[in-house]
Amino acid sequence: MIGLCKSAYEEVKQLLKQHEPELRKLSAQLLLKETLDLDELQKILGPRPGQIADTLKDYVSDLRKGKIQEKGSSEPLIKPLTI
């Protein structure tokens, strides 16, 4: 269990470093404005890595199935958890 937590921690740390510029832009905008709509988010972060689902439920389902991929990659945006 400790190994799983350490692995997840390192992966998240790497993702935060990789996307630090976008996170800084996002946090600056959120300090100015409490909420952002989809258009504002896309201006800051760029287009979403897949098609926009009609509902959050569809989006989460597609994420879990590995249908949504990182821009320029054939890898799923999130990897299924294997234990």
C-alpha positions in Angstrom: 0.0 0.0 0.0 2.8 2.4 0.8 4.4 1.7 -2.6 1.1 2.5 -4.3 0.8 5.8 -2.5 4.4 6.7 -3.2 4.0 5.9 -6.9 0.8 8.0 -7.1 2.4 10.9 -5.3 5.4 10.9 -7.7 3.1 10.7 -10.7 1.0 13.6 -9.5 4.1 15.6 -8.7 5.4 15.1 -12.2 2.1 16.1 -13.7 2.0 19.3 -11.7 5.5 20.2 -12.8 4.7 19.4 -16.4 1.6 21.6 -16.4 2.9 24.3 -14.1 2.5 27.2 -16.6 -1.1 26.4 -17.2 -1.8 25.9 -13.5 -0.3 29.3 -12.7 -2.4 31.0 -15.4 -5.5 29.3 -14.1 -4.8 30.2 -10.5 -4.2 33.9 -11.5 -7.6 34.0 -13.2 -9.3 32.3 -10.3 -7.9 35.0 -8.0 -9.5 37.6 -10.2 -12.8 35.8 -10.8 -14.3 33.2 -8.6 -15.7 31.0 -11.4 -14.7 30.4 -15.0 -16.9 29.0 -17.8 -15.8 26.5 -20.4 -14.7 29.2 -22.9 -12.6 30.9 -20.3 -11.0 27.7 -19.3 -10.2 26.8 -22.9 -8.6 30.2 -23.4 -6.3 29.5 -20.4 -5.7 25.8 -20.8 -6.3 25.2 -24.5 -8.8 22.9 -26.1 -9.9 19.8 -24.2 -8.0 16.6 -25.0 -11.1 15.0 -26.4 -14.5 15.7 -27.5 -16.7 17.5 -25.0 -19.1 15.1 -23.6 -22.8 16.0 -23.2 -22.7 15.3 -19.5 -20.1 14.9 -16.8 -21.2 11.3 -16.4 -20.3 10.6 -20.1 -17.0 12.4 -19.7 -16.1 10.3 -16.6 -17.2 7.2 -18.3 -15.0 7.9 -21.3 -12.0 8.7 -19.0 -12.4 5.4 -17.2 -12.6 3.5 -20.5 -9.4 5.2 -21.7 -11.2 6.9 -24.6 -9.8 10.4 -23.8 -6.2 11.0 -24.6 -3.5 13.6 -23.9 -2.9 16.0 -26.8 -0.4 14.5 -29.2 -0.3 11.1 -27.5 -1.9 7.7 -28.0 -1.9 7.1 -24.3 -5.1 7.5 -22.3 -5.4 10.8 -20.3 -5.7 8.7 -17.1 -4.5 5.2 -16.6 -6.8 2.6 -15.0 -5.7 1.7 -11.5 -4.4 -1.8 -11.3 -3.8 -3.5 -7.9 
